[in-house]
Amino acid sequence: MSWSAPLLALLGTVVGASVTLFADRVRARRDQNLRRHETLRNAYGTYLGALHTTSEELRAVSLGEHAADVSRQSAARTAFRSAKLNIHREQLVLLAPERAVLAGDEAFRTLRELRDVVAEGGDLQSVEYQQVLDRYQAALGTLRDVMRADLGSPALGHGVTF
């Protein structure tokens, strides 16, 4: 009796099973990367949206668009909380690489400075408001570039503004 045929069959089975397991691992890793990419993309979009909503709310307060019985300082603080920016910031901290977290934190801190300028009476015409707004917009541009790079998209040109 020849053992070569059963050994070859066994070897074929082992090789086939190994290839299948390897293919399954590759597929699972790819699926995991796709889910991570989608989750991160959603977190980035949500954070950018919250930053935008917050800056628009602060702009409205700087234009005097708040209830007359509410102090400007209180209106600025309420505007800053309106988009739940802190919640989205924590999501960024949990999901994003350090470079994106640092860029996101810079945009957050600069927007918080803008809140303080608005609370103290700064408006669109004031020099201090414009200086902080310029820094915020620069931080926001950097954040977008970092996020886009992390997602595999090219950076936006410097002439692109929102």
Secondary structure, 3 states (H helix, E strand, C coil): CCCHHHHHHHHHHHHHHHHHHHHHHHHHHHHHHHHHHHHHHHHHHHHHHHHHHHHHHHHHHHCCCCCCCCCHHHHHHHHHHCCCHHHHHHHHHHHCCHHHHHHHHHHHHHHHHHHHHHHCCCCCCCHHHHHHHHHHHHHHHHHHHHHHHHCCCCCCCCCCCC
